[in-house]
């Protein structure tokens, strides 16, 4: 069974835990669910060569974020501003919310 990573979502602030971008903080632009990866703003930039023509009038080198595996990311709590592990709490109405294990605040309310 594939391990699920339900904890990081789009628009979250995350810190990079490993690799050459270690310690960088950015906002999640999108989640690549199939790969368990996230694309984080201004993190893990790669240069892409593009050809002139079509949409690109000039061609040349474009910098773009490459996906990072979610296991290399940790959420930065929006309440206490610390990189934090998350728990899940199930509310009375059955909805699941994420809880910061550092400060104990609910994050999705
Ligand atoms: Zn917190």
Boltz pocket constraint, residues with backbone or C-beta under 6 A from the ligand:
constraints:
  - pocket:
      binder: B
      contacts: [[A, 77], [A, 78], [A, 79], [A, 80], [A, 81], [A, 82], [A, 84], [A, 100], [A, 101], [A, 102], [A, 103], [A, 104], [A, 105]]
      max_distance: 6.0
